[in-house]
Amino acid sequence: MPDGPALASVPVTAAGVQPAIAVSGLAKRVADAAGELTILHEVDFTVQKAETLAIVGASGSGKSTLLGLLAGLDTPSAGKVVLDGIDIYALDEDGRAALRKEKLGFVFQSFQLLAHLTALENVMLPLELAGVAGAREKAEAMLARVGLSSRLKHYPKYLSGGEQQRVALARAFVTEPPLLFADEPTGSLDAATGEAVIQLMFELNRQHGSTLVLVTHDQAMAARCGRTITIAAGRLV
């Protein structure tokens, strides 16, 4: 495997603009008691820069598997994912981790905050890992933007679900990544809190001009995106 990013030939628009994401022949198969189970059949699509895309489908349809493959969190059985001109599966695991650090923010349904760190420290962490100067000031400013200036020193267990997800959003956006992925970002929140988080996520995305890809079963959330693709039984429909 090469140590550095591998440039790949990907489709371009009529204006000659390279897409933010290009997926071709992407598939995921796993062994099971019957022999082999296909979770994701060969899928192909592109996402343009600054576009908002919803991936929808029933539970078990393969949409979260697809998102994990787009982020390089799993490895495909076949196919290619090119993020911002870089073929991520031509990189080794360390290379994909470095790519995620540079280009990708991720928001999980289960928040994935580090319990032993305060809200401020959770948001500072990706900045510190990237060697960004003024990490504390940037993290404080981002937490202020999501309405949590008074909760900087609180640990996750002392925050409500909505507050934890706002910390997760602040952490995802603080490095101003060109790509943002969200996996059921309101799935564990009540309706009112979820609506507030949705509004915040789209507002931050507009301000940063990033490309947003989210997985959801919520048609109302999907309708806020510029485009929707549906997965059923591991196939695009």
TIGUSE-790044 format. One record per residue: x, y, z of N, C-alpha, C in turn; residue in three letters; residue number from 0. Coordinates in nm, 2 decimals, padded with zeros to 4 digits. Example, Ala and Ser with C-alpha at 12.3 -4.5 7.8 and 13.67 -1.06 7.14 Angstrom:
R    neast   nnorth      nup   caeast   canorth     caup    ceast   cnorth      cup   dofi   koltor
R    01.32   -00.57    00.78    01.23    -00.45    00.78    01.32   -00.33    00.78    ALA        0
R    01.28   -00.22    00.71    01.37    -00.11    00.71    01.29    00.00    00.79    SER        1
//
This chain:
R    neast   nnorth      nup   caeast   canorth     caup    ceast   cnorth      cup   dofi   koltor
R    00.08   -00.12    00.00    00.00     00.00    00.00    00.09    00.13    00.00    MET        0
R    00.05    00.23   -00.07    00.13     00.35   -00.07    00.11    00.43    00.06    PRO        1
R    00.21    00.50    00.10    00.20     00.58    00.22    00.12    00.70    00.21    ASP        2
R    00.13    00.76    00.09    00.06     00.89    00.07   -00.07    00.88   -00.01    GLY        3
R   -00.15    00.99   -00.02   -00.27     00.98   -00.09   -00.25    00.94   -00.24    PRO        4
R   -00.34    00.85   -00.29   -00.33     00.81   -00.42   -00.43    00.88   -00.51    ALA        5
R   -00.39    00.96   -00.60   -00.48     01.03   -00.69   -00.55    00.93   -00.78    LEU        6
R   -00.68    00.95   -00.81   -00.75     00.86   -00.89   -00.82    00.94   -01.00    ALA        7
R   -00.85    00.87   -01.11   -00.93     00.93   -01.22   -01.08    00.92   -01.18    SER        8
R   -01.15    01.03   -01.16   -01.29     01.03   -01.12   -01.37    01.11   -01.22    VAL        9
R   -01.50    01.09   -01.22   -01.58     01.17   -01.31   -01.58    01.31   -01.27    PRO       10
R   -01.60    01.40   -01.37   -01.60     01.54   -01.34   -01.73    01.59   -01.41    VAL       11
R   -01.78    01.71   -01.36   -01.90     01.77   -01.41   -01.86    01.83   -01.54    THR       12
R   -01.97    01.88   -01.61   -01.95     01.95   -01.74   -01.86    02.07   -01.72    ALA       13
R   -01.86    02.13   -01.61   -01.77     02.25   -01.58   -01.63    02.21   -01.55    ALA       14
R   -01.61    02.07   -01.54   -01.47     02.02   -01.51   -01.44    02.02   -01.36    GLY       15
R   -01.54    02.02   -01.28   -01.53     02.02   -01.13   -01.53    01.88   -01.08    VAL       16
R   -01.42    01.85   -01.01   -01.42     01.71   -00.95   -01.52    01.70   -00.83    GLN       17
R   -01.59    01.59   -00.83   -01.69     01.58   -00.72   -01.62    01.56   -00.58    PRO       18
R   -01.69    01.59   -00.48   -01.64     01.57   -00.34   -01.62    01.42   -00.31    ALA       19
R   -01.72    01.34   -00.36   -01.72     01.20   -00.34   -01.76    01.13   -00.47    ILE       20
R   -01.68    01.02   -00.50   -01.72     00.94   -00.62   -01.71    00.80   -00.58    ALA       21
R   -01.82    00.73   -00.59   -01.83     00.59   -00.55   -01.85    00.50   -00.67    VAL       22
R   -01.78    00.39   -00.69   -01.80     00.31   -00.80   -01.78    00.16   -00.76    SER       23
R   -01.89    00.08   -00.80   -01.88    -00.06   -00.77   -01.86   -00.10   -00.63    GLY       24
R   -01.91   -00.02   -00.54   -01.88    -00.05   -00.39   -01.97   -00.16   -00.34    LEU       25
R   -01.91   -00.26   -00.28   -01.98    -00.37   -00.23   -01.92   -00.42   -00.10    ALA       26
R   -02.01   -00.48   -00.01   -01.96    -00.54    00.11   -02.03   -00.67    00.13    LYS       27
R   -01.94   -00.78    00.15   -01.99    -00.91    00.17   -01.92   -00.97    00.30    ARG       28
R   -01.99   -01.05    00.37   -01.93    -01.11    00.49   -01.97   -01.25    00.50    VAL       29
R   -01.89   -01.34    00.56   -01.92    -01.48    00.58   -02.02   -01.50    00.68    ALA       30
R   -02.11   -01.59    00.66   -02.21    -01.63    00.76   -02.23   -01.78    00.76    ASP       31
R   -02.32   -01.83    00.84   -02.34    -01.97    00.85   -02.38   -02.03    00.71    ALA       32
R   -02.45   -01.96    00.63   -02.50    -02.01    00.50   -02.39   -01.99    00.39    ALA       33
R   -02.28   -01.93    00.43   -02.17    -01.91    00.33   -02.12   -01.77    00.32    GLY       34
R   -02.20   -01.69    00.25   -02.17    -01.55    00.23   -02.30   -01.46    00.23    GLU       35
R   -02.29   -01.35    00.30   -02.40    -01.26    00.30   -02.36   -01.13    00.24    LEU       36
R   -02.44   -01.08    00.14   -02.41    -00.95    00.08   -02.49   -00.84    00.15    THR       37
R   -02.41   -00.75    00.22   -02.47    -00.64    00.29   -02.50   -00.53    00.20    ILE       38
R   -02.40   -00.50    00.11   -02.41    -00.39    00.01   -02.37   -00.44   -00.13    LEU       39
R   -02.47   -00.43   -00.22   -02.44    -00.47   -00.36   -02.36   -00.35   -00.43    HIS       40
R   -02.31   -00.38   -00.54   -02.23    -00.28   -00.61   -02.31   -00.15   -00.63    GLU       41
R   -02.26   -00.04   -00.58   -02.33     00.09   -00.59   -02.24    00.19   -00.65    VAL       42
R   -02.30    00.28   -00.72   -02.23     00.39   -00.79   -02.30    00.52   -00.77    ASP       43
R   -02.24    00.62   -00.73   -02.29     00.76   -00.73   -02.18    00.86   -00.70    PHE       44
R   -02.22    00.98   -00.72   -02.12     01.09   -00.69   -02.20    01.20   -00.61    THR       45
R   -02.12    01.27   -00.53   -02.17     01.38   -00.45   -02.08    01.50   -00.48    VAL       46
R   -02.15    01.61   -00.52   -02.07     01.73   -00.56   -02.03    01.81   -00.43    GLN       47
R   -01.93    01.90   -00.45   -01.89     01.98   -00.33   -02.00    02.07   -00.29    LYS       48
R   -02.01    02.08   -00.15   -02.11     02.16   -00.09   -02.25    02.11   -00.10    ALA       49
R   -02.27    01.99   -00.16   -02.40     01.93   -00.17   -02.44    01.87   -00.04    GLU       50
R   -02.58    01.86   -00.02   -02.63     01.79    00.10   -02.70    01.67    00.05    THR       51
R   -02.67    01.55    00.10   -02.72     01.43    00.05   -02.77    01.35    00.17    LEU       52
R   -02.90    01.30    00.16   -02.95     01.20    00.26   -02.95    01.06    00.20    ALA       53
R   -02.91    00.97    00.28   -02.91     00.82    00.25   -03.02    00.77    00.34    ILE       54
R   -03.13    00.72    00.28   -03.25     00.67    00.36   -03.27    00.52    00.33    VAL       55
R   -03.34    00.46    00.42   -03.38     00.32    00.40   -03.41    00.26    00.54    GLY       56
R   -03.48    00.15    00.53   -03.52     00.08    00.65   -03.40    00.03    00.73    ALA       57
R   -03.42   -00.01    00.86   -03.32    -00.07    00.94   -03.27   -00.19    00.87    SER       58
R   -03.14   -00.21    00.87   -03.08    -00.33    00.80   -03.07   -00.32    00.65    GLY       59
R   -03.10   -00.20    00.60   -03.09    -00.19    00.45   -02.95   -00.18    00.40    SER       60
R   -02.85   -00.14    00.48   -02.71    -00.13    00.44   -02.67    00.02    00.44    GLY       61
R   -02.75    00.11    00.48   -02.72     00.25    00.47   -02.60    00.29    00.57    LYS       62
R   -02.60    00.24    00.69   -02.49     00.27    00.78   -02.36    00.20    00.74    SER       63
R   -02.37    00.08    00.68   -02.26     00.02    00.62   -02.20    00.10    00.51    THR       64
R   -02.28    00.16    00.43   -02.24     00.25    00.32   -02.16    00.37    00.37    LEU       65
R   -02.22    00.43    00.48   -02.16     00.55    00.53   -02.02    00.52    00.59    LEU       66
R   -02.01    00.40    00.66   -01.88     00.36    00.72   -01.78    00.34    00.61    GLY       67
R   -01.82    00.28    00.50   -01.73     00.26    00.38   -01.69    00.40    00.32    LEU       68
R   -01.78    00.49    00.31   -01.74     00.62    00.26   -01.64    00.69    00.35    LEU       69
R   -01.65    00.66    00.48   -01.55     00.73    00.57   -01.42    00.65    00.59    ALA       70
R   -01.41    00.53    00.53   -01.30     00.45    00.55   -01.29    00.39    00.68    GLY       71
R   -01.40    00.37    00.75   -01.41     00.31    00.88   -01.42    00.16    00.87    LEU       72
R   -01.45    00.11    00.75   -01.45    -00.04    00.72   -01.39   -00.05    00.58    ASP       73
R   -01.37   -00.18    00.54   -01.31    -00.20    00.41   -01.41   -00.27    00.32    THR       74
R   -01.42   -00.24    00.20   -01.51    -00.30    00.11   -01.47   -00.43    00.05    PRO       75
R   -01.56   -00.51    00.00   -01.52    -00.64   -00.07   -01.49   -00.61   -00.21    SER       76
R   -01.54   -00.50   -00.26   -01.51    -00.46   -00.40   -01.54   -00.31   -00.41    ALA       77
R   -01.49   -00.25   -00.52   -01.52    -00.11   -00.55   -01.43   -00.01   -00.50    GLY       78
R   -01.46    00.12   -00.52   -01.37     00.23   -00.50   -01.45    00.35   -00.44    LYS       79
R   -01.39    00.42   -00.34   -01.44     00.54   -00.29   -01.33    00.65   -00.31    VAL       80
R   -01.36    00.75   -00.38   -01.26     00.86   -00.40   -01.32    00.99   -00.33    VAL       81
R   -01.25    01.04   -00.23   -01.28     01.15   -00.15   -01.19    01.27   -00.19    LEU       82
R   -01.25    01.37   -00.25   -01.17     01.49   -00.29   -01.05    01.45   -00.37    ASP       83
R   -01.07    01.36   -00.46   -00.96     01.32   -00.55   -00.87    01.21   -00.50    GLY       84
R   -00.89    01.16   -00.38   -00.80     01.06   -00.32   -00.88    00.93   -00.31    ILE       85
R   -00.82    00.82   -00.37   -00.88     00.69   -00.36   -00.84    00.63   -00.22    ASP       86
R   -00.94    00.63   -00.13   -00.91     00.60    00.01   -00.87    00.46    00.03    ILE       87
R   -00.91    00.37   -00.05   -00.87     00.23   -00.03   -00.74    00.19   -00.10    TYR       88
R   -00.68    00.29   -00.16   -00.54     00.27   -00.21   -00.45    00.31   -00.10    ALA       89
R   -00.50    00.36    00.02   -00.42     00.39    00.13   -00.43    00.28    00.23    LEU       90
R   -00.32    00.27    00.32   -00.33     00.18    00.43   -00.41    00.24    00.54    ASP       91
R   -00.43    00.16    00.65   -00.52     00.21    00.76   -00.47    00.34    00.82    GLU       92
R   -00.34    00.36    00.84   -00.29     00.48    00.89   -00.31    00.60    00.79    ASP       93
R   -00.30    00.57    00.66   -00.33     00.67    00.56   -00.47    00.72    00.57    GLY       94
R   -00.56    00.62    00.58   -00.71     00.66    00.59   -00.74    00.74    00.72    ARG       95
R   -00.67    00.70    00.83   -00.69     00.78    00.95   -00.64    00.92    00.93    ALA       96
R   -00.53    00.94    00.87   -00.48     01.07    00.84   -00.57    01.15    00.75    ALA       97
R   -00.63    01.09    00.65   -00.72     01.15    00.56   -00.85    01.20    00.64    LEU       98
R   -00.90    01.11    00.73   -01.02     01.15    00.81   -00.99    01.27    00.89    ARG       99
R   -00.87    01.27    00.95   -00.83     01.38    01.04   -00.83    01.51    00.96    LYS      100
R   -00.78    01.51    00.84   -00.77     01.63    00.76   -00.90    01.67    00.69    GLU      101
R   -00.98    01.58    00.65   -01.09     01.62    00.56   -01.23    01.59    00.61    LYS      102
R   -01.24    01.51    00.72   -01.37     01.46    00.76   -01.42    01.49    00.90    LEU      103
R   -01.54    01.53    00.91   -01.60     01.53    01.04   -01.71    01.43    01.05    GLY      104
R   -01.73    01.37    01.17   -01.83     01.26    01.18   -01.92    01.28    01.30    PHE      105
R   -02.05    01.27    01.28   -02.14     01.28    01.39   -02.22    01.15    01.41    VAL      106
R   -02.21    01.09    01.53   -02.26     00.96    01.55   -02.40    00.97    01.63    PHE      107
R   -02.48    00.87    01.61   -02.61     00.87    01.69   -02.58    00.86    01.84    GLN      108
R   -02.48    00.79    01.87   -02.45     00.77    02.01   -02.35    00.87    02.07    SER      109
R   -02.33    00.98    02.00   -02.24     01.09    02.04   -02.09    01.06    02.03    PHE      110
R   -02.05    00.95    02.09   -01.91     00.91    02.09   -01.82    01.01    02.15    GLN      111
R   -01.87    01.08    02.26   -01.78     01.17    02.34   -01.70    01.09    02.43    LEU      112
R   -01.58    01.14    02.46   -01.49     01.07    02.56   -01.53    01.11    02.70    LEU      113
R   -01.57    01.01    02.78   -01.63     01.04    02.91   -01.54    01.11    03.01    ALA      114
R   -01.41    01.09    02.99   -01.31     01.14    03.09   -01.27    01.28    03.05    HIS      115
R   -01.33    01.34    02.94   -01.29     01.47    02.90   -01.42    01.56    02.91    LEU      116
R   -01.39    01.69    02.95   -01.50     01.79    02.95   -01.55    01.82    02.81    THR      117
R   -01.66    01.89    02.81   -01.71     01.93    02.68   -01.61    02.01    02.60    ALA      118
R   -01.54    02.10    02.67   -01.43     02.18    02.60   -01.32    02.09    02.55    LEU      119
R   -01.28    02.00    02.64   -01.17     01.91    02.60   -01.20    01.82    02.48    GLU      120
R   -01.33    01.77    02.48   -01.37     01.69    02.37   -01.36    01.77    02.23    ASN      121
R   -01.40    01.89    02.24   -01.40     01.97    02.11   -01.25    02.02    02.08    VAL      122
R   -01.17    02.04    02.18   -01.03     02.07    02.16   -00.95    01.95    02.10    MET      123
R   -00.99    01.83    02.13   -00.91     01.72    02.09   -00.87    01.71    01.94    LEU      124
R   -00.97    01.72    01.85   -00.93     01.71    01.71   -00.84    01.82    01.66    PRO      125
R   -00.85    01.94    01.72   -00.76     02.05    01.69   -00.62    02.02    01.74    LEU      126
R   -00.61    01.97    01.86   -00.48     01.93    01.92   -00.41    01.82    01.84    GLU      127
R   -00.49    01.72    01.80   -00.44     01.61    01.72   -00.38    01.66    01.58    LEU      128
R   -00.45    01.77    01.53   -00.41     01.82    01.40   -00.30    01.93    01.42    ALA      129
R   -00.26    01.96    01.54   -00.16     02.06    01.57   -00.20    02.20    01.54    GLY      130
R   -00.33    02.23    01.56   -00.38     02.36    01.53   -00.35    02.46    01.64    VAL      131
R   -00.30    02.57    01.62   -00.27     02.67    01.72   -00.40    02.73    01.77    ALA      132
R   -00.40    02.77    01.90   -00.52     02.83    01.96   -00.63    02.74    01.97    GLY      133
R   -00.61    02.61    02.00   -00.71     02.51    02.01   -00.82    02.54    02.11    ALA      134
R   -00.78    02.59    02.23   -00.88     02.62    02.33   -00.97    02.74    02.29    ARG      135
R   -00.91    02.84    02.23   -01.00     02.95    02.19   -01.09    02.91    02.08    GLU      136
R   -01.05    02.83    01.98   -01.13     02.79    01.87   -01.25    02.70    01.93    LYS      137
R   -01.21    02.61    02.02   -01.31     02.52    02.08   -01.42    02.60    02.16    ALA      138
R   -01.37    02.70    02.24   -01.46     02.78    02.31   -01.56    02.85    02.22    GLU      139
R   -01.51    02.91    02.11   -01.59     02.98    02.02   -01.69    02.89    01.95    ALA      140
R   -01.65    02.77    01.92   -01.75     02.68    01.85   -01.86    02.63    01.95    MET      141
R   -01.82    02.61    02.08   -01.92     02.57    02.18   -02.01    02.69    02.20    LEU      142
R   -01.96    02.81    02.20   -02.05     02.92    02.21   -02.15    02.93    02.10    ALA      143
R   -02.11    02.89    01.97   -02.20     02.89    01.86   -02.31    02.79    01.87    ARG      144
R   -02.29    02.68    01.95   -02.39     02.58    01.97   -02.46    02.60    02.10    VAL      145
R   -02.44    02.72    02.16   -02.51     02.75    02.28   -02.47    02.69    02.41    GLY      146
R   -02.34    02.65    02.42   -02.29     02.57    02.54   -02.18    02.65    02.61    LEU      147
R   -02.18    02.78    02.60   -02.07     02.85    02.67   -02.07    02.83    02.82    SER      148
R   -02.19    02.80    02.88   -02.19     02.78    03.02   -02.17    02.63    03.06    SER      149
R   -02.14    02.54    02.97   -02.12     02.40    03.00   -01.98    02.35    02.96    ARG      150
R   -01.88    02.44    02.94   -01.75     02.41    02.90   -01.68    02.30    02.99    LEU      151
R   -01.70    02.31    03.11   -01.63     02.23    03.21   -01.71    02.10    03.25    LYS      152
R   -01.82    02.08    03.19   -01.91     01.97    03.23   -01.86    01.84    03.15    HIS      153
R   -01.86    01.73    03.22   -01.83     01.60    03.16   -01.96    01.55    03.10    TYR      154
R   -01.95    01.46    03.00   -02.07     01.42    02.92   -02.18    01.36    03.01    PRO      155
R   -02.15    01.29    03.12   -02.25     01.23    03.20   -02.34    01.34    03.27    LYS      156
R   -02.29    01.46    03.27   -02.37     01.57    03.33   -02.44    01.66    03.23    TYR      157
R   -02.44    01.61    03.10   -02.50     01.68    02.99   -02.62    01.60    02.95    LEU      158
R   -02.73    01.67    02.90   -02.84     01.60    02.85   -02.81    01.54    02.71    SER      159
R   -02.89    01.46    02.65   -02.87     01.40    02.52   -02.85    01.51    02.42    GLY      160
R   -02.94    01.61    02.42   -02.93     01.72    02.32   -02.80    01.80    02.34    GLY      161
R   -02.76    01.82    02.46   -02.63     01.89    02.49   -02.51    01.81    02.44    GLU      162
R   -02.52    01.68    02.46   -02.41     01.59    02.42   -02.40    01.59    02.26    GLN      163
R   -02.51    01.59    02.20   -02.51     01.59    02.05   -02.46    01.73    02.00    GLN      164
R   -02.49    01.84    02.07   -02.44     01.97    02.03   -02.29    01.97    02.05    ARG      165
R   -02.23    01.91    02.15   -02.09     01.90    02.17   -02.03    01.82    02.05    VAL      166
R   -02.10    01.71    02.02   -02.05     01.63    01.90   -02.05    01.71    01.77    ALA      167
R   -02.15    01.79    01.75   -02.15     01.88    01.63   -02.04    01.98    01.64    LEU      168
R   -02.02    02.04    01.75   -01.91     02.13    01.77   -01.78    02.07    01.74    ALA      169
R   -01.76    01.95    01.79   -01.63     01.87    01.76   -01.62    01.84    01.61    ARG      170
R   -01.73    01.80    01.55   -01.72     01.77    01.41   -01.69    01.89    01.32    ALA      171
R   -01.74    02.01    01.36   -01.73     02.13    01.27   -01.60    02.21    01.31    PHE      172
R   -01.54    02.19    01.42   -01.44     02.28    01.47   -01.32    02.29    01.38    VAL      173
R   -01.29    02.18    01.31   -01.17     02.18    01.22   -01.21    02.22    01.08    THR      174
R   -01.34    02.26    01.07   -01.39     02.31    00.94   -01.36    02.21    00.82    GLU      175
R   -01.40    02.08    00.84   -01.37     01.98    00.74   -01.45    02.00    00.61    PRO      176
R   -01.39    01.97    00.50   -01.47     01.98    00.37   -01.58    01.88    00.36    PRO      177
R   -01.57    01.77    00.44   -01.68     01.67    00.44   -01.73    01.64    00.58    LEU      178
R   -01.86    01.63    00.59   -01.92     01.60    00.71   -02.02    01.48    00.69    LEU      179
R   -02.00    01.37    00.77   -02.09     01.26    00.77   -02.16    01.25    00.90    PHE      180
R   -02.29    01.21    00.89   -02.37     01.20    01.01   -02.46    01.08    01.00    ALA      181
R   -02.45    00.99    01.10   -02.52     00.86    01.11   -02.63    00.87    01.21    ASP      182
R   -02.75    00.89    01.16   -02.87     00.90    01.25   -02.85    01.00    01.36    GLU      183
R   -02.81    01.12    01.33   -02.77     01.22    01.43   -02.87    01.25    01.54    PRO      184
R   -03.00    01.23    01.51   -03.10     01.26    01.61   -03.18    01.13    01.65    THR      185
R   -03.12    01.01    01.62   -03.19     00.89    01.65   -03.21    00.86    01.80    GLY      186
R   -03.13    00.92    01.88   -03.15     00.89    02.03   -03.20    01.01    02.10    SER      187
R   -03.25    01.11    02.03   -03.31     01.23    02.09   -03.46    01.24    02.08    LEU      188
R   -03.52    01.31    02.17   -03.67     01.33    02.16   -03.69    01.43    02.04    ASP      189
R   -03.82    01.43    02.00   -03.85     01.51    01.88   -03.81    01.65    01.89    ALA      190
R   -03.84    01.72    02.00   -03.81     01.86    02.01   -03.66    01.89    02.01    ALA      191
R   -03.59    01.81    02.09   -03.44     01.82    02.09   -03.38    01.79    01.95    THR      192
R   -03.43    01.68    01.89   -03.38     01.64    01.76   -03.40    01.75    01.66    GLY      193
R   -03.52    01.82    01.66   -03.54     01.93    01.57   -03.44    02.04    01.58    GLU      194
R   -03.41    02.07    01.71   -03.31     02.18    01.74   -03.17    02.14    01.68    ALA      195
R   -03.14    02.01    01.70   -03.01     01.97    01.66   -03.00    01.97    01.50    VAL      196
R   -03.11    01.93    01.44   -03.12     01.93    01.29   -03.10    02.07    01.24    ILE      197
R   -03.17    02.17    01.30   -03.15     02.31    01.25   -03.01    02.35    01.27    GLN      198
R   -02.95    02.32    01.38   -02.81     02.36    01.41   -02.72    02.30    01.31    LEU      199
R   -02.74    02.17    01.28   -02.65     02.10    01.19   -02.65    02.16    01.05    MET      200
R   -02.77    02.19    01.00   -02.78     02.25    00.87   -02.73    02.40    00.86    PHE      201
R   -02.75    02.47    00.97   -02.70     02.60    00.98   -02.55    02.61    00.98    GLU      202
R   -02.49    02.52    01.06   -02.34     02.51    01.06   -02.29    02.47    00.92    LEU      203
R   -02.36    02.38    00.86   -02.31     02.33    00.73   -02.32    02.44    00.63    ASN      204
R   -02.42    02.52    00.63   -02.43     02.63    00.53   -02.32    02.73    00.56    ARG      205
R   -02.29    02.76    00.68   -02.19     02.86    00.71   -02.05    02.81    00.67    GLN      206
R   -02.02    02.68    00.68   -01.89     02.63    00.65   -01.88    02.58    00.51    HIS      207
R   -01.99    02.57    00.44   -01.99     02.53    00.30   -01.93    02.39    00.28    GLY      208
R   -01.95    02.30    00.37   -01.90     02.16    00.36   -02.00    02.08    00.29    SER      209
R   -01.95    01.96    00.24   -02.04     01.86    00.18   -02.09    01.77    00.29    THR      210
R   -02.23    01.76    00.30   -02.29     01.69    00.41   -02.36    01.56    00.35    LEU      211
R   -02.32    01.45    00.41   -02.39     01.32    00.38   -02.44    01.27    00.51    VAL      212
R   -02.57    01.25    00.52   -02.63     01.19    00.64   -02.71    01.07    00.61    LEU      213
R   -02.71    00.98    00.71   -02.79     00.86    00.71   -02.91    00.88    00.80    VAL      214
R   -03.03    00.86    00.76   -03.15     00.88    00.84   -03.26    00.79    00.79    THR      215
R   -03.35    00.76    00.89   -03.48     00.70    00.85   -03.59    00.81    00.86    HIS      216
R   -03.55    00.93    00.89   -03.65     01.04    00.91   -03.66    01.11    00.78    ASP      217
R   -03.78    01.10    00.72   -03.81     01.16    00.59   -03.81    01.31    00.59    GLN      218
R   -03.85    01.36    00.71   -03.85     01.51    00.72   -03.71    01.57    00.72    ALA      219
R   -03.62    01.50    00.78   -03.48     01.54    00.78   -03.42    01.52    00.64    MET      220
R   -03.45    01.41    00.58   -03.40     01.39    00.44   -03.45    01.50    00.35    ALA      221
R   -03.57    01.54    00.37   -03.63     01.64    00.28   -03.56    01.78    00.28    ALA      222
R   -03.48    01.80    00.39   -03.40     01.92    00.40   -03.28    01.92    00.32    ARG      223
R   -03.24    01.80    00.27   -03.12     01.79    00.19   -03.15    01.82    00.04    CYS      224
R   -03.05    01.85   -00.03   -03.07     01.88   -00.17   -03.10    01.76   -00.25    GLY      225
R   -03.06    01.64   -00.20   -03.08     01.52   -00.28   -03.09    01.40   -00.18    ARG      226
R   -03.17    01.30   -00.22   -03.19     01.18   -00.14   -03.16    01.06   -00.23    THR      227
R   -03.09    00.96   -00.17   -03.08     00.83   -00.23   -03.14    00.73   -00.13    ILE      228
R   -03.20    00.62   -00.19   -03.26     00.52   -00.10   -03.20    00.39   -00.12    THR      229
R   -03.17    00.32   -00.01   -03.12     00.19   -00.01   -03.22    00.09    00.04    ILE      230
R   -03.24   -00.02   -00.03   -03.32    -00.13    00.01   -03.25   -00.26   -00.02    ALA      231
R   -03.23   -00.34    00.09   -03.16    -00.47    00.08   -03.03   -00.46    00.01    ALA      232
R   -02.96   -00.35    00.05   -02.82    -00.33    00.00   -02.81   -00.28   -00.14    GLY      233
R   -02.91   -00.24   -00.20   -02.91    -00.18   -00.34   -02.97   -00.04   -00.34    ARG      234
R   -02.91    00.04   -00.43   -02.97     00.17   -00.45   -03.10    00.15   -00.53    LEU      235
R   -03.20    00.22   -00.49   -03.33     00.21   -00.57   -03.38    00.35   -00.60    VAL      236
//
